[in-house]
Amino acid sequence: MSSGAIIGFSCIALLILLFLKVPVYGAILGSTIIYFVLQPDVTIYLIIQRMIAGIESIPLLAVPFFIAAGVFMNYTGVTKRIMDFCTVLTCKLPGGLAQVNVLLSTMMGGLSGSSLADAAMEAKMLEPEMERHGYSKPFSSAVTAFSSIITPLIPPGIAAILYGSIANLSIGKLFIAGIGPGLLLCTSMMLLCGIISKKRGYQAYGQARMDKKELGTKFRHAILPLCLPVIIIGGIRLGICTPTEAGSIAVVYSIILGVLYRELGWGELKKGLKESVLTTASVLIIVSAASAFSWILTREQIPQKLTALMTTYIGGKYAFLVIVNVFLLFVGMFIEGNAALIVLVPLLHPMAVAFGVDPIQFALIFNFNMAIGAVTPPMGTLMFTVCGITKCKMKDFIIAGLPFYALALGCLALLTFVPVFTLGIVNLVF
């Protein structure tokens, strides 16, 4: 068989395995093994070498640290304090609990960095409370899932760390670039929740008037956790620490908060460490398998061939971005975001550079596409996570989510065609 036929066969095998609901790392690894078996020029032992090399990366060391920091935030009462602060801030707004949901995701994005962790936490804590106050289950579930797509954009997102390590971009710049899109999505989603809530009669939560004294009290309780993103971004920007060192600072900081709040005992510490290890392992095993597959694409010079093909037949960078957006939205429906990122970034990043797209802007466009895919059927991971916890029917979730899909696509268009949303703050800071 020719090399082209072998690559094609491996890609088809990958799609078939994913459709058969084989775990993502198993599907990627299976298609990689098929290539090595059919390619006589390459020894199969190279798979292990490439898998290990894929996770032997200094920037990737930040992943377990930020995952652990997010986990410990949930065990130390930090999430509850921030939620109380968000509740006071949104007490006068229509659909107050929906507004709390969106605002909490935005603030927790700077702490947890994981959209799945954020979605699971809010589905357990906020969705039952929303139902008790008259919100429909599909609407509550949709708000919970869609607000969680803000989390990968707000620093320190795990997706930004993975993208930066693969494309050799500044993770500090990617962190800061995520602030604009994250705030854009937060503001627009709060407005949408307000419009829907007013139309359906979902009332403000709590008192009609903001109590300045209570606001001050809740802010004092939340100020220490809210300082963490500032410490991370400030430390990286000023050159005091690397992203990996910032992650370790975040872990120590979260544990100190647990001790100060007297909510982190030995039992919670052991549970937090166990959860951190399991979550990190689930991410890195996909990274290692996808790294081996990416090596195959690089060896066969697929990125270079596709770049030459695209530059020949596509007129300009905006036409390229439209095609890439459609492609990524489709991919995101079927493939988990981290796996798609590791496989596709080596292909698409050189193309974007060839068309004159700013690498930082393209990184945000890529990650936002993957975030939208996570709430899109048939295999959206956020959708399944939230619906599995809330027991919401998938059909009802999709119908309730239609306005949020339209909003997400509108924000994606702004990130694509108005670079200031992704590059404005980066240019100011750097």
C-alpha positions as CSV (number, residue, x, y, z in Angstrom):
1,M,0.0,0.0,0.0
2,S,1.1,3.6,-0.7
3,S,1.7,6.0,2.2
4,G,-1.3,8.0,1.2
5,A,-3.6,4.9,1.3
6,I,-2.2,3.9,4.7
7,I,-2.9,7.4,6.1
8,G,-6.4,7.4,4.6
9,F,-7.0,3.9,6.1
10,S,-5.8,5.0,9.5
11,C,-8.0,8.1,9.5
12,I,-11.1,6.1,8.5
13,A,-10.3,3.6,11.3
14,L,-10.1,6.5,13.7
15,L,-13.6,7.8,12.7
16,I,-15.1,4.3,12.9
17,L,-13.7,3.7,16.3
18,L,-15.0,7.0,17.6
19,F,-18.5,6.3,16.2
20,L,-18.4,2.9,17.9
21,K,-17.9,4.9,21.2
22,V,-14.4,3.4,21.9
23,P,-12.7,5.7,24.5
24,V,-11.0,8.6,22.7
25,Y,-7.4,7.5,23.6
26,G,-8.2,4.0,22.5
27,A,-9.6,5.1,19.1
28,I,-6.5,7.4,18.4
29,L,-4.1,4.7,19.6
30,G,-5.8,2.0,17.5
31,S,-5.6,4.0,14.3
32,T,-2.0,4.8,15.1
33,I,-1.2,1.1,15.5
34,I,-2.8,0.4,12.2
35,Y,-0.4,2.8,10.5
36,F,2.6,1.3,12.1
37,V,1.5,-2.3,11.2
38,L,0.9,-1.4,7.6
39,Q,4.0,0.8,7.2
40,P,7.0,-1.6,6.8
41,D,9.5,1.2,6.9
42,V,8.7,2.1,10.6
43,T,9.2,0.0,13.6
44,I,6.1,-0.4,15.8
45,Y,8.2,0.2,18.9
46,L,8.3,3.8,17.9
47,I,4.7,4.2,19.2
48,I,5.9,4.0,22.8
49,Q,8.7,6.4,22.2
50,R,6.4,9.0,20.6
51,M,3.7,8.6,23.3
52,I,6.3,9.2,26.0
53,A,7.9,12.1,24.1
54,G,4.5,13.7,23.7
55,I,4.0,14.2,27.4
56,E,7.7,15.0,28.2
57,S,7.0,18.7,27.9
58,I,7.8,21.4,30.5
59,P,4.6,23.5,29.6
60,L,2.5,20.4,30.1
61,L,3.6,20.2,33.7
62,A,1.2,23.1,34.3
63,V,-1.8,20.9,33.5
64,P,-1.8,18.7,36.7
65,F,-1.1,21.7,38.9
66,F,-4.0,23.8,37.5
67,I,-6.3,20.7,37.6
68,A,-5.3,20.1,41.3
69,A,-5.9,23.8,42.1
70,G,-9.4,23.7,40.6
71,V,-10.2,20.5,42.5
72,F,-9.0,21.9,45.9
73,M,-11.0,25.0,45.3
74,N,-14.2,22.9,45.4
75,Y,-13.0,21.1,48.6
76,T,-12.1,24.3,50.5
77,G,-15.4,26.2,50.3
78,V,-14.0,28.7,47.7
79,T,-16.7,27.9,45.2
80,K,-19.5,28.5,47.7
81,R,-18.0,31.9,48.7
82,I,-17.7,33.0,45.1
83,M,-21.2,31.9,44.4
84,D,-22.5,33.9,47.3
85,F,-20.7,37.0,46.0
86,C,-22.2,36.4,42.5
87,T,-25.6,36.1,44.1
88,V,-25.4,39.5,45.7
89,L,-24.1,41.1,42.5
90,T,-27.0,39.7,40.4
91,C,-29.8,40.1,43.0
92,K,-31.6,42.8,41.0
93,L,-31.4,41.2,37.6
94,P,-34.2,39.1,36.0
95,G,-33.5,35.4,36.2
96,G,-31.1,36.0,39.0
97,L,-30.0,32.4,39.4
98,A,-29.3,32.0,35.7
99,Q,-27.1,35.2,36.0
100,V,-25.3,33.6,39.0
101,N,-24.7,30.5,36.9
102,V,-23.0,32.5,34.1
103,L,-21.0,34.8,36.4
104,L,-19.8,31.9,38.5
105,S,-18.5,30.1,35.4
106,T,-16.6,33.2,34.5
107,M,-15.0,33.6,37.9
108,M,-14.4,29.9,38.3
109,G,-12.7,29.9,34.9
110,G,-9.8,31.7,36.5
111,L,-9.6,29.1,39.2
112,S,-10.4,25.6,37.8
113,G,-9.4,26.0,34.1
114,S,-11.6,22.9,33.3
115,S,-15.0,23.3,31.7
116,L,-16.0,19.7,32.6
117,A,-15.2,20.3,36.3
118,D,-17.1,23.6,36.2
119,A,-20.2,22.1,34.5
120,A,-20.3,19.1,36.9
121,M,-19.9,21.4,39.9
122,E,-22.7,23.8,38.8
123,A,-25.0,21.0,37.7
124,K,-24.8,19.6,41.3
125,M,-24.9,23.0,43.2
126,L,-27.0,25.4,41.1
127,E,-29.3,23.4,38.8
128,P,-31.5,21.9,41.7
129,E,-31.7,25.4,43.2
130,M,-32.9,26.8,39.9
131,E,-35.6,24.2,39.6
132,R,-36.8,24.9,43.1
133,H,-37.2,28.6,42.1
134,G,-39.4,27.8,39.1
135,Y,-36.8,27.5,36.3
136,S,-37.5,24.7,33.8
137,K,-35.1,21.7,33.9
138,P,-34.1,22.1,30.2
139,F,-33.4,25.9,30.6
140,S,-31.4,25.3,33.8
141,S,-29.4,22.5,32.2
142,A,-28.7,24.6,29.1
143,V,-27.5,27.6,31.1
144,T,-25.2,25.4,33.1
145,A,-23.7,23.7,30.1
146,F,-23.3,26.8,27.9
147,S,-21.9,29.0,30.7
148,S,-19.2,26.3,31.1
149,I,-17.8,27.1,27.6
150,I,-16.5,30.4,29.1
151,T,-14.2,28.4,31.4
152,P,-11.6,27.3,28.7
153,L,-11.3,30.9,27.5
154,I,-10.8,32.7,30.9
155,P,-7.2,32.1,32.1
156,P,-5.8,29.7,33.2
157,G,-7.6,27.4,30.7
158,I,-6.1,23.9,30.2
159,A,-6.8,24.2,26.4
160,A,-4.5,27.3,26.3
161,I,-1.7,25.4,27.9
162,L,-2.0,22.4,25.5
163,Y,-2.2,24.7,22.5
164,G,0.8,26.8,23.5
165,S,2.9,23.7,24.2
166,I,2.0,22.2,20.7
167,A,2.3,25.3,18.6
168,N,5.2,26.8,20.6
169,L,3.3,29.9,21.5
170,S,3.6,32.0,24.7
171,I,1.2,30.6,27.2
172,G,1.2,33.9,29.0
173,K,-0.1,35.7,25.9
174,L,-2.7,33.0,25.3
175,F,-3.9,33.4,28.9
176,I,-4.3,37.2,28.5
177,A,-5.9,36.8,25.1
178,G,-8.6,34.7,26.6
179,I,-9.8,37.6,28.9
180,G,-11.5,39.5,26.1
181,P,-13.5,36.6,24.5
182,G,-14.4,35.3,28.0
183,L,-15.8,38.7,29.1
184,L,-17.6,39.0,25.7
185,L,-19.3,35.7,26.1
186,C,-20.1,36.3,29.8
187,T,-21.8,39.7,29.1
188,S,-23.7,38.5,26.0
189,M,-24.9,35.3,27.8
190,M,-26.1,37.3,30.9
191,L,-28.0,39.6,28.5
192,L,-29.6,36.6,26.8
193,C,-30.5,35.0,30.2
194,G,-32.1,38.3,31.2
195,I,-34.2,38.5,28.1
196,I,-35.4,34.9,28.3
197,S,-36.0,35.2,32.0
198,K,-38.1,38.3,31.6
199,K,-40.1,36.7,28.9
200,R,-40.8,33.6,31.0
201,G,-41.3,35.4,34.3
202,Y,-38.2,34.1,36.1
203,Q,-37.8,36.6,38.9
204,A,-34.8,38.2,40.5
205,Y,-33.2,36.1,43.2
206,G,-33.3,37.4,46.8
207,Q,-33.9,41.0,47.6
208,A,-35.0,43.5,45.0
209,R,-32.4,46.0,46.3
210,M,-28.6,45.5,46.6
211,D,-27.6,45.7,50.3
212,K,-24.2,47.5,50.2
213,K,-23.3,46.1,53.6
214,E,-24.0,42.5,52.5
215,L,-22.1,43.1,49.2
216,G,-19.1,44.2,51.2
217,T,-19.3,41.2,53.5
218,K,-19.6,38.7,50.6
219,F,-16.7,40.5,48.7
220,R,-14.4,40.2,51.8
221,H,-15.2,36.5,51.8
222,A,-14.5,36.1,48.1
223,I,-11.5,38.5,47.8
224,L,-8.8,36.0,48.6
225,P,-9.9,33.4,45.9
226,L,-10.5,36.2,43.4
227,C,-6.9,37.3,43.8
228,L,-5.6,34.0,42.4
229,P,-6.1,34.8,38.7
230,V,-4.4,38.2,39.3
231,I,-1.4,36.5,40.9
232,I,-1.2,34.0,38.0
233,I,-1.4,36.5,35.2
234,G,0.7,39.2,37.0
235,G,3.4,36.6,37.9
236,I,3.7,35.4,34.3
237,R,3.5,38.8,32.7
238,L,6.2,40.3,35.1
239,G,8.5,37.3,34.5
240,I,8.3,36.3,38.2
241,C,7.2,32.8,37.3
242,T,6.5,30.4,34.4
243,P,3.0,29.0,33.8
244,T,4.1,25.7,35.4
245,E,5.4,27.6,38.5
246,A,2.2,29.6,38.5
247,G,0.2,26.3,38.6
248,S,2.2,25.1,41.6
249,I,1.6,28.5,43.4
250,A,-2.2,28.0,42.7
251,V,-2.1,24.6,44.3
252,V,-0.4,25.9,47.5
253,Y,-2.6,28.9,47.5
254,S,-5.8,26.8,47.4
255,I,-4.6,24.5,50.2
256,I,-3.7,27.6,52.3
257,L,-7.3,28.9,51.7
258,G,-8.7,25.6,52.8
259,V,-6.7,25.8,56.1
260,L,-7.7,29.4,56.7
261,Y,-11.4,28.6,56.1
262,R,-11.0,25.4,58.2
263,E,-12.7,23.3,55.5
264,L,-9.8,21.2,54.3
265,G,-9.0,18.2,56.5
266,W,-6.9,15.1,55.8
267,G,-10.0,13.4,54.3
268,E,-10.7,16.2,51.8
269,L,-6.9,16.4,51.0
270,K,-6.8,12.7,50.1
271,K,-10.0,13.0,48.0
272,G,-8.7,16.0,46.3
273,L,-5.3,14.4,45.4
274,K,-7.1,11.3,44.1
275,E,-9.5,13.3,41.9
276,S,-6.6,15.4,40.6
277,V,-4.5,12.3,39.7
278,L,-7.5,10.7,37.9
279,T,-8.4,13.8,36.0
280,T,-4.8,14.5,35.0
281,A,-4.3,10.9,33.8
282,S,-7.5,11.1,31.7
283,V,-6.1,14.2,30.0
284,L,-2.5,13.1,29.5
285,I,-3.3,9.6,28.2
286,I,-5.2,11.4,25.4
287,V,-2.3,13.8,24.9
288,S,0.2,10.9,24.6
289,A,-1.9,8.9,22.1
290,A,-2.7,11.9,20.0
291,S,1.0,12.9,20.0
292,A,1.9,9.6,18.4
293,F,-0.8,10.2,15.7
294,S,0.5,13.7,15.2
295,W,4.0,12.3,14.6
296,I,2.5,10.2,11.7
297,L,1.0,13.3,10.1
298,T,4.2,15.2,10.4
299,R,6.3,12.3,9.0
300,E,4.0,12.1,6.0
301,Q,4.2,15.9,5.5
302,I,0.5,16.2,5.6
303,P,0.5,19.8,7.1
304,Q,2.8,21.0,4.3
305,K,0.7,19.3,1.6
306,L,-2.6,20.7,3.0
307,T,-1.1,24.2,3.3
308,A,0.0,24.1,-0.3
309,L,-3.4,22.9,-1.4
310,M,-5.3,25.5,0.6
311,T,-3.2,28.4,-0.5
312,T,-3.7,27.4,-4.1
313,Y,-7.4,27.2,-4.0
314,I,-8.5,29.6,-1.3
315,G,-8.5,33.3,-2.0
316,G,-7.7,34.9,1.4
317,K,-7.4,34.5,5.2
318,Y,-11.1,35.2,5.9
319,A,-12.2,32.6,3.4
320,F,-9.8,30.2,5.1
321,L,-11.1,31.1,8.6
322,V,-14.7,30.5,7.5
323,I,-13.8,27.0,6.1
324,V,-11.8,26.2,9.2
325,N,-14.7,27.3,11.5
326,V,-17.1,25.1,9.7
327,F,-14.7,22.2,9.8
328,L,-13.9,22.6,13.5
329,L,-17.5,22.9,14.5
330,F,-18.1,19.6,12.7
331,V,-15.1,17.9,14.3
332,G,-16.1,19.2,17.7
333,M,-19.4,17.4,17.5
334,F,-17.6,14.0,17.4
335,I,-14.2,14.3,18.9
336,E,-13.2,15.4,22.5
337,G,-11.6,18.9,22.4
338,N,-8.2,18.0,23.8
339,A,-7.8,15.1,21.4
340,A,-8.9,17.2,18.4
341,L,-6.5,20.0,19.5
342,I,-3.4,17.7,19.7
343,V,-4.2,16.1,16.3
344,L,-5.3,19.2,14.4
345,V,-3.2,22.0,15.7
346,P,0.0,20.7,13.9
347,L,-2.1,20.7,10.7
348,L,-4.0,23.9,10.9
349,H,-1.5,26.2,12.7
350,P,1.0,26.3,9.8
351,M,-1.9,27.0,7.4
352,A,-3.2,29.9,9.5
353,V,0.3,31.4,9.6
354,A,0.6,31.0,5.8
355,F,-2.6,32.9,5.3
356,G,-1.4,35.7,7.6
357,V,-3.7,35.0,10.6
358,D,-2.3,36.0,13.9
359,P,-1.3,32.8,15.8
360,I,-2.8,34.1,19.1
361,Q,-6.1,34.9,17.4
362,F,-6.2,31.6,15.7
363,A,-5.6,29.8,19.0
364,L,-8.6,31.5,20.6
365,I,-10.8,30.7,17.5
366,F,-9.7,27.1,17.6
367,N,-10.3,26.7,21.4
368,F,-13.7,28.4,21.2
369,N,-14.8,26.1,18.3
370,M,-13.9,23.1,20.5
371,A,-15.8,24.6,23.4
372,I,-19.0,24.9,21.2
373,G,-18.5,21.4,20.0
374,A,-18.6,20.2,23.7
375,V,-22.2,21.3,24.0
376,T,-23.3,20.1,20.5
377,P,-24.8,16.7,19.7
378,P,-24.2,13.9,19.0
379,M,-21.2,13.5,21.3
380,G,-20.8,16.8,23.2
381,T,-19.0,16.0,26.4
382,L,-20.4,19.0,28.4
383,M,-23.9,18.2,27.2
384,F,-23.7,14.6,28.3
385,T,-22.1,15.6,31.7
386,V,-24.8,18.1,32.6
387,C,-27.7,16.0,31.3
388,G,-26.3,12.9,33.1
389,I,-26.4,14.8,36.4
390,T,-29.6,16.8,36.0
391,K,-31.5,13.9,34.2
392,C,-32.6,16.3,31.4
393,K,-33.7,14.7,28.2
394,M,-31.3,15.4,25.3
395,K,-34.1,16.6,23.0
396,D,-35.3,19.1,25.6
397,F,-31.8,20.3,26.2
398,I,-31.2,20.9,22.5
399,I,-34.4,22.9,22.1
400,A,-33.7,25.0,25.2
401,G,-30.2,25.6,24.0
402,L,-31.1,27.0,20.5
403,P,-30.8,30.7,21.6
404,F,-27.4,29.9,23.2
405,Y,-26.1,28.1,20.1
406,A,-27.0,31.2,18.1
407,L,-25.3,33.4,20.6
408,A,-22.1,31.3,20.6
409,L,-22.0,31.4,16.8
410,G,-22.4,35.2,16.9
411,C,-19.5,35.5,19.3
412,L,-17.4,33.1,17.2
413,A,-18.0,35.4,14.2
414,L,-16.8,38.4,16.2
415,L,-13.6,36.6,17.3
416,T,-13.0,35.6,13.7
417,F,-13.6,38.9,11.9
418,V,-12.9,41.5,14.6
419,P,-9.3,40.8,15.9
420,V,-9.6,43.4,18.7
421,F,-11.6,41.0,20.8
422,T,-8.7,38.5,20.9
423,L,-5.7,40.8,20.4
424,G,-6.7,44.1,22.1
425,I,-5.7,43.2,25.7
426,V,-2.6,41.3,24.5
427,N,-1.4,44.3,22.6
428,L,-2.0,46.6,25.6
429,V,-0.2,44.3,28.0
430,F,2.7,43.2,25.8
